[in-house]
């Protein structure tokens, strides 16, 4: 009887051990799979070719640095329909009568950069009226195949120092060379002021000008994942971007 009881006990002990081992193995696998899922990186998004493009910058800080960086050079408009240009009569710039706003990718051949006085303003303080004008830094330029001078204001003045807009508003290198990967269809749409599905925000801004967040939009600050409205030649384009690609275009 003792031998029989011993064998039964040993068999029962073996069964318990096997059950415990199976349970331990199951728990280990469950935790291992969970850890693997946690550590797994999300699917990598392809990096657009434009991300590798670094347009050169002027980094001007005064008149001398602006002259050195711009005179005799060509710059191209990036801020479409936002920069006004003015006629030049002899050596005087007519700030009071802007000709219009420069279109995207317009090539400006810079003839000279100079300090110029802005239009005189009448300031009234009590019974005293006095004249005031702001100093500006102007770039005098010509278009392709013309010999007519025009001028743009390239800096704002504050407390005797200047803030240059060149790096934000212009390309210092031909954008057709900077963005060689853009398709001919994209460049043609930009020239025609049209939007195409698949355009990114930069391409859309060159084609349509500055966009503004759609009324009621909650993603206005999320570049590349938002809806923007563009007003172009009497038309309104509403463009929805996802992952910096235009996915829906409405025109009215």
Backbone bond lengths (Angstrom), bond angles and torsions (degrees), N, CA, C in turn:
res aa  C-N    CA-C-N  psi(-1)  N-CA   C-N-CA  omega(-1)  CA-C   N-CA-C  phi
1 X - - - 1.469 - - 1.517 110.99 -
2 X 1.384 114.63 -39.35 1.455 116.59 -179.51 1.525 110.99 -63.35
3 X 1.319 116.72 -41.77 1.473 119.75 179.13 1.512 110.94 -63.10
4 X 1.327 116.76 -41.76 1.471 120.50 179.71 1.519 111.11 -64.99
5 X 1.341 116.86 -41.53 1.477 120.28 179.62 1.513 110.60 -66.04
6 X 1.354 114.36 -38.83 1.459 118.35 179.80 1.522 111.14 -62.08
7 X 1.346 115.97 -42.15 1.471 120.20 179.98 1.521 110.95 -64.78
8 X 1.338 116.80 -40.00 1.467 119.91 179.27 1.527 109.94 -64.27
9 X 1.366 115.75 -41.64 1.464 119.55 179.35 1.523 111.50 -63.47
10 X 1.337 115.34 -42.89 1.462 119.77 179.30 1.532 111.09 -62.96
11 X 1.340 115.91 -40.89 1.471 120.58 179.24 1.524 110.55 -64.69
12 X 1.342 115.28 -43.55 1.461 119.31 179.17 1.530 111.03 -64.21
13 X 1.326 116.20 -41.92 1.468 121.15 177.99 1.519 111.37 -61.24
14 X 1.340 115.64 -41.35 1.467 120.07 178.99 1.512 111.51 -63.56
15 X 1.343 115.88 -40.42 1.473 120.06 -179.91 1.531 110.09 -64.63
16 X 1.358 115.83 -42.25 1.477 119.90 179.52 1.532 110.84 -62.40
17 X 1.359 115.41 -43.76 1.466 120.01 179.43 1.519 110.99 -60.82
18 X 1.342 116.51 -43.43 1.474 120.17 179.99 1.526 111.58 -63.30
19 X 1.343 115.29 -39.86 1.464 119.17 178.55 1.533 110.58 -63.70
20 X 1.343 116.00 -43.70 1.467 120.00 178.88 1.524 111.71 -62.97
21 X 1.331 116.05 -42.49 1.471 119.04 178.34 1.520 111.48 -62.55
22 X 1.329 116.23 -41.71 1.463 120.35 178.91 1.528 110.41 -62.62
23 X 1.354 115.62 -41.57 1.457 119.98 -179.81 1.530 110.99 -65.63
24 X 1.327 115.75 -43.94 1.465 119.92 178.45 1.532 110.63 -61.44
25 X 1.313 117.08 -41.97 1.459 120.87 178.54 1.515 112.24 -63.32
26 X 1.342 115.99 -40.38 1.457 120.56 179.46 1.528 110.78 -63.82
27 X 1.368 116.12 -45.70 1.472 120.35 179.88 1.523 110.63 -62.49
28 X 1.351 116.77 -43.28 1.470 120.06 179.55 1.514 111.28 -60.58
29 X 1.316 117.87 -44.15 1.471 121.62 -179.49 1.528 110.77 -64.54
30 X 1.343 115.52 -41.57 1.453 119.13 -179.27 1.531 110.94 -62.00
31 X 1.340 116.20 -45.40 1.460 120.17 -179.67 1.523 111.53 -69.79
32 X 1.285 118.15 -36.26 1.458 121.94 178.69 1.516 111.00 -64.58
33 X 1.339 115.97 -43.82 1.471 119.70 179.13 1.514 110.99 -64.43
34 X 1.355 116.58 -39.53 1.468 119.93 179.36 1.519 110.97 -65.10
35 X 1.341 116.94 -41.84 1.462 121.21 179.26 1.517 110.93 -64.74
36 X 1.332 115.92 -38.65 1.460 119.76 179.43 1.514 110.79 -65.13
37 X 1.337 117.04 -40.88 1.459 120.28 178.86 1.521 110.69 -65.62
38 X 1.365 116.56 -37.53 1.467 119.96 -179.00 1.518 110.99 -67.15
39 X 1.348 115.52 -40.85 1.452 119.44 -176.64 1.522 112.93 -78.79
40 X 1.316 117.02 -18.67 1.463 119.64 -176.73 1.520 110.13 -61.42
41 X 1.288 116.86 126.62 1.462 121.37 179.87 1.513 109.67 -73.74
42 X 1.329 117.25 145.52 1.458 119.82 175.96 1.516 110.17 -63.72
43 X 1.319 116.53 155.23 1.470 119.32 -179.45 1.523 110.57 -55.18
44 X 1.304 116.55 129.03 1.467 121.45 -178.34 1.517 110.67 -68.88
45 X 1.340 115.64 132.72 1.450 120.68 176.01 1.525 108.83 -86.27
46 X 1.320 117.11 136.38 1.466 118.67 179.30 1.518 110.87 -62.38
47 X 1.319 116.92 138.51 1.461 121.75 178.92 1.525 108.83 -82.96
48 X 1.351 116.88 122.48 1.466 118.65 -179.13 1.521 111.27 -63.76
49 X 1.324 115.38 149.34 1.465 120.27 -179.78 1.526 112.26 -59.13
50 X 1.348 116.42 -31.97 1.466 119.66 -178.72 1.521 111.81 -62.07
51 X 1.328 117.18 -24.97 1.466 120.20 -178.80 1.523 111.59 -65.70
52 X 1.317 116.78 -21.57 1.462 120.42 -179.37 1.535 111.86 -89.08
53 X 1.328 116.87 -5.96 1.464 120.72 -179.11 1.532 109.08 -87.24
54 X 1.314 116.71 124.30 1.472 121.73 177.55 1.525 108.03 -119.20
55 X 1.337 117.80 94.11 1.468 119.51 -179.88 1.514 111.02 -60.50
56 X 1.326 117.93 136.90 1.473 120.12 177.94 1.522 111.06 -64.22
57 X 1.312 115.90 151.68 1.464 122.14 -178.20 1.525 110.56 -120.65
58 X 1.331 115.78 155.69 1.461 121.78 -179.11 1.541 111.67 -84.07
59 X 1.318 116.44 -44.29 1.468 122.41 -178.47 1.537 111.66 55.81
60 X 1.340 115.89 39.81 1.469 119.89 177.44 1.527 109.91 -73.48
61 X 1.330 115.37 147.63 1.460 119.91 179.81 1.532 111.90 -133.41
62 X 1.343 117.07 -11.18 1.456 120.12 176.28 1.526 108.11 -155.37
63 X 1.336 114.96 -179.01 1.463 119.83 -177.22 1.523 111.64 -60.71
64 X 1.326 117.54 -44.02 1.464 120.44 -176.58 1.527 111.70 -62.88
65 X 1.332 117.56 -42.80 1.465 119.52 -179.29 1.523 111.37 -69.71
66 X 1.335 117.23 -32.16 1.465 120.29 176.97 1.527 110.50 -69.19
67 X 1.337 116.82 -41.66 1.460 120.07 178.31 1.530 110.60 -61.85
68 X 1.316 115.63 -44.72 1.462 119.66 -177.89 1.525 111.40 -64.32
69 X 1.322 116.52 -37.56 1.460 119.62 -175.50 1.512 115.16 -84.39
70 X 1.351 118.21 -18.16 1.466 119.62 -171.64 1.525 114.99 -118.55
71 X 1.311 118.85 -35.16 1.461 119.46 -173.41 1.528 111.22 -61.90
72 X 1.328 114.23 130.42 1.456 120.13 -178.61 1.518 114.18 81.29
73 X 1.326 117.27 2.96 1.464 121.82 -178.39 1.530 110.35 -105.83
74 X 1.312 115.91 168.92 1.460 122.67 173.76 1.520 108.50 -114.82
75 X 1.325 115.98 135.27 1.459 121.19 174.78 1.532 108.03 -124.60
76 X 1.328 115.92 157.17 1.461 121.33 -176.99 1.524 109.46 -122.44
77 X 1.333 115.95 140.02 1.464 121.34 -175.62 1.527 110.40 -71.05
78 X 1.327 115.70 126.44 1.463 121.60 174.10 1.530 110.89 -104.22
79 X 1.337 116.64 -37.65 1.467 121.38 -179.93 1.522 108.63 -85.88
80 X 1.321 115.70 85.37 1.464 121.20 -173.76 1.525 111.49 -62.32
81 X 1.342 115.28 134.22 1.464 123.20 172.71 1.532 113.17 58.68
82 X 1.328 117.17 29.93 1.461 120.51 179.04 1.524 112.49 -122.24
83 X 1.323 117.52 -19.83 1.464 121.11 -176.15 1.532 109.34 -104.48
84 X 1.343 116.27 114.60 1.464 119.72 177.71 1.528 110.11 -79.37
85 X 1.339 114.96 148.21 1.462 118.84 174.10 1.517 109.69 -124.41
86 X 1.332 115.15 156.75 1.455 121.05 -166.84 1.528 110.61 -130.88
87 X 1.341 116.17 152.51 1.469 119.10 177.13 1.529 111.15 -73.16
88 X 1.317 114.52 153.27 1.466 121.46 176.21 1.518 107.72 -118.94
89 X 1.335 117.30 124.97 1.455 122.32 178.84 1.526 108.16 -113.71
90 X 1.324 115.27 104.84 1.459 118.84 -175.35 1.514 108.94 67.55
91 X 1.310 116.03 -115.19 1.465 120.41 178.35 1.529 111.75 -107.91
92 X 1.344 116.16 4.39 1.463 120.73 -176.26 1.528 110.59 -103.91
93 X 1.300 115.51 137.03 1.476 121.64 176.58 1.518 108.38 -96.46
94 X 1.317 115.96 129.07 1.467 120.97 -179.34 1.535 108.87 -90.36
95 X 1.323 115.79 85.87 1.467 120.55 -177.23 1.522 112.74 -70.02
96 X 1.321 117.44 -17.74 1.469 120.25 -175.21 1.529 113.27 -79.33
97 X 1.323 116.69 -16.18 1.468 118.81 -173.25 1.536 111.09 -129.10
98 X 1.326 117.30 77.16 1.473 119.86 178.00 1.528 110.76 -61.63
99 X 1.310 115.11 142.08 1.464 120.26 179.67 1.527 110.59 -79.90
100 X 1.307 116.38 -36.87 1.459 121.49 -178.89 1.520 109.32 164.61
101 X 1.323 115.56 -168.37 1.467 120.64 179.29 1.526 108.89 -105.35
102 X 1.315 115.86 144.33 1.465 121.04 -177.05 1.529 110.86 -75.49
103 X 1.329 117.09 132.80 1.469 120.00 178.40 1.522 111.47 -76.84
104 X 1.303 115.44 163.59 1.467 120.65 179.35 1.519 111.14 -60.19
105 X 1.312 115.31 142.07 1.461 125.09 174.55 1.521 113.75 67.30
106 X 1.342 117.37 10.64 1.457 120.09 175.25 1.533 108.44 -63.47
107 X 1.330 116.71 131.13 1.462 121.21 -178.77 1.528 109.66 -90.61
108 X 1.330 115.71 124.84 1.458 121.50 -179.66 1.520 108.96 -113.81
109 X 1.339 116.29 120.97 1.462 121.35 178.70 1.535 107.62 -93.82
110 X 1.309 116.35 106.77 1.462 121.27 -171.81 1.524 110.29 -76.03
111 X 1.326 115.34 121.05 1.458 121.85 179.13 1.526 111.50 -88.05
112 X 1.319 116.13 -44.10 1.462 119.62 179.64 1.523 109.34 -160.33
113 X 1.325 114.12 158.24 1.463 121.50 175.78 1.521 106.47 -123.00
114 X 1.325 116.50 129.94 1.452 119.57 -173.53 1.522 111.41 -147.31
115 X 1.298 114.72 158.13 1.454 120.69 173.48 1.518 108.25 -83.09
116 X 1.317 116.73 132.98 1.461 120.46 -176.50 1.522 109.50 -138.88
117 X 1.301 114.97 151.17 1.459 120.13 176.54 1.520 108.87 -86.76
118 X 1.321 115.45 135.53 1.457 120.29 176.96 1.511 111.22 -76.47
119 X 1.318 117.55 179.86 1.466 120.70 -179.96 1.527 111.19 -62.88
120 X 1.317 115.63 145.29 1.467 121.44 -179.85 1.527 109.36 -73.94
121 X 1.317 115.33 133.37 1.455 121.23 177.37 1.522 109.60 -115.54
122 X 1.321 115.07 144.47 1.456 120.62 176.96 1.522 108.62 -93.09
123 X 1.318 116.67 119.53 1.451 122.46 -178.94 1.528 108.55 -111.27
124 X 1.322 115.30 126.63 1.465 119.57 -179.05 1.515 109.53 -110.71
125 X 1.332 115.79 124.60 1.453 122.64 175.52 1.522 108.14 -126.78
126 X 1.306 115.04 102.90 1.460 119.60 -173.99 1.517 110.19 67.61
127 X 1.332 115.77 -123.58 1.467 120.32 179.25 1.525 111.97 -95.41
128 X 1.339 115.41 3.39 1.458 119.00 -175.97 1.530 109.89 -103.28
129 X 1.310 115.03 130.57 1.462 121.43 176.77 1.530 107.79 -117.27
130 X 1.316 116.30 127.10 1.457 118.32 178.79 1.524 109.59 -136.01
131 X 1.313 114.18 162.25 1.456 121.63 -177.03 1.526 109.85 -94.96
132 X 1.313 115.35 141.63 1.456 120.01 179.00 1.522 109.26 -142.79
133 X 1.305 115.74 138.70 1.460 120.24 174.40 1.521 108.28 -136.73
134 X 1.325 116.09 147.74 1.452 121.36 -179.59 1.519 110.55 -99.29
135 X 1.318 114.82 140.51 1.464 118.97 175.04 1.527 109.43 -74.44
136 X 1.292 116.57 138.83 1.454 122.45 177.90 1.521 109.67 -128.82
137 X 1.306 115.56 161.10 1.456 120.31 168.43 1.518 106.83 -111.49
138 X 1.308 114.76 119.25 1.461 121.19 -174.68 1.518 110.04 -109.73
139 X 1.326 114.62 145.82 1.461 121.40 171.33 1.519 107.40 -111.38
140 X 1.311 116.55 120.88 1.465 122.38 177.44 1.517 107.69 -93.28
141 X 1.333 116.13 128.81 1.467 120.18 -173.95 1.520 111.99 -137.77
142 X 1.319 114.58 167.81 1.459 122.54 172.32 1.524 108.59 -129.36
143 X 1.338 114.50 153.66 1.464 120.29 174.93 1.527 109.46 -87.48
144 X 1.324 115.54 173.09 1.469 120.42 176.39 1.521 110.77 -57.13
145 X 1.321 115.72 137.35 1.470 122.88 172.09 1.529 113.07 57.87
146 X 1.331 117.49 26.60 1.464 120.07 175.28 1.521 108.30 -130.61
147 X 1.324 114.48 161.22 1.467 120.31 177.11 1.528 109.52 -124.60
148 X 1.325 115.64 26.71 1.460 120.86 178.72 1.519 109.24 -98.71
149 X 1.322 115.50 131.06 1.460 120.34 -179.30 1.523 110.92 -88.23
150 X 1.312 114.78 137.88 1.452 122.79 171.79 1.527 107.39 -130.81
151 X 1.314 116.22 168.86 1.460 119.21 -178.38 1.519 110.85 -136.98
152 X 1.330 114.99 149.41 1.451 121.84 172.27 1.528 108.41 -129.72
153 X 1.298 115.42 152.75 1.464 122.01 176.32 1.524 106.96 -90.22
154 X 1.313 118.32 118.49 1.462 120.84 -173.92 1.528 113.60 -109.46
155 X 1.328 117.90 4.48 1.463 119.28 -179.65 1.518 110.19 -153.04
156 X 1.302 115.74 146.56 1.451 121.52 171.77 1.525 108.32 -106.67
157 X 1.312 115.38 148.79 1.456 120.78 -175.35 1.520 110.42 -107.48
158 X 1.325 116.47 138.96 1.457 121.54 176.75 1.526 108.62 -149.76
159 X 1.340 115.54 118.10 1.471 121.56 178.16 1.530 112.12 54.23
160 X 1.328 115.30 39.95 1.451 119.34 176.43 1.520 115.23 83.15
161 X 1.319 118.39 -4.30 1.465 121.24 177.59 1.525 108.89 -111.59
162 X 1.321 115.48 164.37 1.460 120.42 -175.67 1.531 110.96 -119.70
163 X 1.316 114.05 141.72 1.460 120.66 173.08 1.524 108.15 -113.13
164 X 1.315 116.60 113.47 1.464 121.09 -175.76 1.529 110.85 -86.00
165 X 1.339 114.62 140.34 1.458 120.50 -179.22 1.527 112.27 -99.62
166 X 1.321 116.87 0.40 1.470 120.30 -172.14 1.526 111.81 -58.93
167 X 1.321 117.48 -45.50 1.461 120.03 -175.57 1.517 112.69 -67.01
168 X 1.338 117.07 -25.10 1.466 120.37 179.52 1.520 112.66 -91.54
169 X 1.313 117.44 -26.97 1.466 120.22 -169.82 1.522 114.57 -108.21
170 X 1.344 117.74 -10.40 1.461 119.91 -174.46 1.527 111.46 -137.76
171 X 1.318 114.51 155.67 1.464 121.88 167.64 1.523 107.50 -95.45
172 X 1.317 116.86 135.64 1.458 120.49 176.04 1.526 111.71 -92.37
173 X 1.315 116.25 -4.69 1.460 122.26 175.52 1.517 107.98 -132.15
174 X 1.313 116.57 147.72 1.461 121.16 -177.59 1.535 109.97 -53.94
175 X 1.342 117.85 117.54 1.469 119.80 -178.74 1.528 113.10 -61.34
176 X 1.336 117.16 -25.06 1.468 118.92 176.48 1.527 111.19 -64.88
177 X 1.318 116.19 -27.63 1.458 120.29 176.06 1.530 110.94 -86.20
178 X 1.317 116.24 -36.86 1.459 119.63 179.00 1.528 111.38 -62.38
179 X 1.327 115.52 -42.04 1.462 120.85 -175.05 1.532 109.96 -114.63
180 X 1.303 114.96 61.37 1.461 120.22 -179.19 1.527 112.28 -64.73
181 X 1.323 116.15 -21.84 1.462 119.76 -176.48 1.526 113.00 -76.77
182 X 1.341 118.14 -12.52 1.461 119.54 179.40 1.520 109.90 -69.69
183 X 1.304 115.78 142.48 1.463 120.81 -176.01 1.530 111.29 -75.18
184 X 1.338 116.62 157.13 1.474 119.17 174.95 1.527 112.08 -57.54
185 X 1.346 117.45 -33.53 1.464 120.58 179.21 1.526 110.88 -64.24
186 X 1.331 115.96 -38.24 1.466 119.73 178.73 1.519 110.88 -66.20
187 X 1.333 117.00 -46.17 1.467 119.91 179.24 1.520 110.92 -62.39
188 X 1.323 117.46 -38.02 1.458 120.19 179.44 1.525 110.71 -66.95
189 X 1.334 117.01 -40.19 1.462 120.61 177.96 1.522 110.84 -63.41
190 X 1.326 116.48 -38.87 1.469 120.31 177.02 1.524 109.67 -62.41
191 X 1.328 116.93 -44.43 1.467 120.78 -179.95 1.527 111.37 -64.30
192 X 1.347 116.43 -32.79 1.467 121.08 -177.80 1.521 113.06 -90.83
193 X 1.333 117.19 0.22 1.470 122.29 -178.82 1.526 111.52 59.97
194 X 1.314 115.71 46.66 1.463 122.05 177.14 1.522 109.79 -122.35
195 X 1.318 115.53 156.31 1.462 121.12 175.96 1.517 109.68 -105.17
196 X 1.324 115.45 145.13 1.460 121.70 177.16 1.518 109.44 -125.12
197 X 1.323 116.05 145.28 1.456 118.71 172.48 1.530 109.04 -61.48
198 X 1.313 115.29 139.48 1.458 120.01 -177.65 1.514 112.98 97.71
199 X 1.346 117.91 -13.99 1.461 120.71 176.47 1.521 110.16 -64.32
200 X 1.338 116.99 146.42 1.453 119.28 170.32 1.529 109.17 -91.76
201 X 1.329 116.66 177.74 1.464 119.59 -175.03 1.522 112.57 -65.05
202 X 1.326 117.47 -36.20 1.460 120.06 178.50 1.520 110.13 -63.02
203 X 1.313 117.18 -47.30 1.467 120.61 179.85 1.521 110.71 -62.42
204 X 1.324 117.26 -41.25 1.465 120.47 -179.89 1.527 110.98 -64.67
205 X 1.339 117.32 -38.42 1.466 119.62 -179.93 1.522 111.03 -68.07
206 X 1.332 117.13 -34.05 1.463 119.44 176.93 1.527 110.86 -70.36
207 X 1.321 116.49 -34.48 1.463 120.16 -179.11 1.525 112.06 -78.33
208 X 1.338 116.57 -38.96 1.459 120.16 -168.47 1.523 114.48 -116.28
209 X 1.330 117.71 -7.81 1.453 119.95 -176.98 1.517 111.13 90.05
210 X 1.335 116.74 -167.42 1.463 119.56 -176.91 1.522 111.56 -68.04
211 X 1.316 115.74 138.10 1.458 120.48 177.35 1.509 110.31 -104.31
212 X 1.314 115.71 156.92 1.465 120.40 175.91 1.519 108.44 -127.67
213 X 1.318 115.96 150.19 1.454 120.50 -177.37 1.516 110.14 -62.32
214 X 1.324 115.62 138.53 1.456 120.96 179.13 1.519 110.09 -61.63
215 X 1.331 116.59 141.10 1.455 120.98 -179.86 1.527 110.20 -56.10
216 X 1.336 116.35 129.30 1.460 120.45 -179.78 1.500 114.28 84.27
217 X 1.340 117.55 -1.30 1.459 119.94 -179.21 1.519 109.76 -70.28
218 X 1.339 116.41 139.39 1.463 121.27 178.71 1.512 111.86 -101.26
219 X 1.327 117.06 2.51 1.467 119.62 -176.70 1.516 112.01 -123.06
220 X 1.341 115.83 32.43 1.451 119.77 -175.82 1.511 114.08 -61.90
221 X 1.339 117.59 -28.05 1.455 120.00 -177.19 1.524 112.84 -94.96
222 X 1.309 117.48 -2.17 1.471 121.17 -175.96 1.517 108.91 -91.30
223 X 1.333 115.61 88.23 1.459 120.84 -175.15 1.527 110.14 -57.10
224 X 1.340 114.99 131.28 1.458 120.35 177.71 1.506 114.61 85.54
225 X 1.332 117.58 -8.49 1.462 121.75 178.35 1.525 109.19 -137.50
226 X 1.311 115.31 65.28 1.456 120.21 -176.61 1.519 109.87 -159.05
227 X 1.330 115.19 173.87 1.459 121.57 177.42 1.520 108.55 -113.06
228 X 1.336 116.45 127.32 1.460 121.94 -178.38 1.517 110.11 -122.83
229 X 1.328 114.66 151.15 1.458 121.22 176.12 1.531 109.26 -113.13
230 X 1.319 115.52 137.49 1.458 122.14 -179.51 1.529 108.17 -126.24
231 X 1.329 116.28 132.56 1.464 121.50 175.95 1.522 108.56 -103.61
232 X 1.328 115.66 116.62 1.458 121.17 -175.31 1.523 109.66 -134.74
233 X 1.323 115.13 114.68 1.461 121.34 173.32 1.523 112.07 48.29
234 X 1.326 116.35 48.10 1.455 121.20 177.07 1.520 114.76 83.41
235 X 1.315 118.12 -2.08 1.468 121.97 178.04 1.525 109.56 -110.52
236 X 1.328 115.29 152.38 1.461 121.13 174.80 1.521 109.11 -116.07
237 X 1.319 115.15 120.48 1.461 121.37 175.97 1.530 107.87 -100.87
238 X 1.320 116.09 128.09 1.459 121.12 173.51 1.521 107.44 -110.67
239 X 1.324 115.92 114.72 1.468 120.95 -172.62 1.526 109.21 -119.41
240 X 1.317 115.38 126.80 1.465 121.16 176.72 1.519 109.07 -102.09
241 X 1.338 115.39 128.02 1.466 121.87 -179.82 1.524 110.39 -109.54
242 X 1.310 115.30 140.52 1.461 121.93 172.44 1.524 107.38 -137.02
243 X 1.338 116.21 125.43 1.467 121.56 -175.51 1.526 110.77 53.01
244 X 1.338 114.53 40.30 1.461 123.44 178.21 1.521 112.69 58.78
245 X 1.316 115.80 39.69 1.453 122.08 172.98 1.522 108.30 -137.95
246 X 1.334 116.80 133.69 1.457 120.67 178.51 1.529 109.21 -69.78
247 X 1.324 115.30 119.50 1.466 120.47 -178.00 1.518 112.34 -106.26
248 X 1.336 116.52 -20.49 1.467 119.24 179.67 1.520 108.70 -148.78
249 X 1.320 116.92 134.55 1.465 122.53 -178.84 1.524 108.84 -130.51
250 X 1.311 116.56 122.14 1.461 122.27 177.50 1.524 108.49 -118.47
251 X 1.325 116.61 138.72 1.466 121.58 -178.60 1.526 109.66 -126.15
252 X 1.316 115.72 138.02 1.467 118.96 174.57 1.525 109.53 -147.84
